[in-house]
Amino acid sequence: MKGEIFFLILLPLCIERSISSTNINSPNKGGNDDLSQSNHTSHNATQKENISYEAQQQPTISNVIKKMTDFELSLYRTIAKKHDENIIICPFGIFFTFASLMMGTKGSTYREILQALNLHLFNTTDKPHALPSIFRMLQDSITKNEDLVLEQGSVSFVHEDFPVKDSFLNVSLQYFDMEFSNLDFQNSPKAKEVINNYIKNKTKGMIPKLFDEIDPQTKFILANYILFNGKWIYPFNPAFTELDTFYISKYSNVKVPMMFKTDKISSIFDKNLRCWVVKLPYRGNASMMVIMPQENDLASIEDHLSTELIDEWLANMKLSKMDVYFPKFKLDQKYKMKKCLQDLGIKEIFSGKGNLSGLTDERNLRLSQVTQRVMIEVDEKGTEAVAVTGAEITAYSMPDTFRADHPFIFIITEDPSKTLLFIGRINDPTKP
């Protein structure tokens, strides 16, 4: 939609098996009493081997968000090391997809995901519903912000003969608002049509076709989608947008539509990392943080990005009047996340040896791939989209002009909760 910032993220997970089983049952009310029961028994045993009970934390929204942000930045760094071009990902969507899928795993498979998501230090042995309850509160606090147009949803497409346990159904409905739909994946053309039409409808036509084909051996597809429509509090005036130079490197540049406005902007200069950090606010208590090195050295900043560093930047920012030049750009990126997630420690569930007994009694299942598609458009009116130890941060005055005319990182957050929603990198704003 012209004139807004739009994000769209779509994250389908496909679970496959060579044979099928019996029919999906309707969830039983109150039937989730055995939620991750063996997870917490075996998880606690592993915790005793590695950390003392006293070192465990009680999960709260604030400390879960901090651990989630640690995971999100780790995922971004892993992807950034494998890609040299533009990047846009929604680690928030991946976190919540695996948080929901984790409820269907047990044993070492559960512990792997728990640790990769940085949730393993929380003491939930006596309160198995503690983490899911916090996930639900966090989703509600973000999606029910009337001034921030953000829609999130999850749907599981289940093969008609694949038995899903009531406990997983109930947890998914109660804490993740997940929808379920039965399909005959052996009739893969029809299954593909149904799923593509569903996604097209949920993404308001932004993704008319997600799957080109679906493996007939598929048993379970979990899709997570997020739509974010952010409008600048103080828009750029389109009359001031002009073609200007964006320096990709010392030896390469392109002409881009460069937006302009004069505004009061929160900003800081990190003397240690030699980078400018500015905060461009959206309506609804969200913002885009733009991190631009003084020289073209994004890799050094990416290596040092951490929750603590971002918190330091935010705590030391100063508000001042500034001329802002910022390029218009539109990205449409699709990533296969399997290798990156394996690098972060999630391995068993991809191997065929994973324990998915919280999801089903079927065996020999594997998660075949995790694919994320994210779209973003940034223009004058907004955005639309389907630590260094002892770092020296100096809050002296920024220059009167901030000109984003060479590669930069951007992070979109929901400010009250400090939830990181999207993170990306612009190397060339003329490319998708």
Buried (B, 14 or more C-beta within 10 A) or exposed (E): EEBBBBBBBBBBBBBBBEEBBEEBEEBEEEBBEBBBEBBBEBBBEBBEEEEEEEEBEEBEBEBBBBBBBBBBBBBBBBBBEEEEEBBBBBBBBBBBBBBBBBBBBBBBBBBBBBBBBBBBBBBBBEEBBBBBBBBBBBBEBBBEBEEBBBBBBBBBBBBBBBBBBBBBBBBBBBBBBBBBEBBBBBBBEEBBBBBBEBBBEBBBEBBEEBBEEBEBBBBBBBBBBBBBBBBBBBBBEEEEBEEBEBEBEEEEBBEBBBBBBBBEBBBBBBBEBEBBBBBBBBBBBBBBBBBBBEEBEBEEBBEBBBBBBBBBBBEBBEEBEBBBBBBBBBBBBEBEBBBBBBBBBBBBBBEBBBBBBBBBEBEEBBBBEBBBBBBBBBBBBBBBBBBBEEBEBEBEEBEEEBBBBBBBBBBBBBBEBBBBBBBBBBBBBBEE
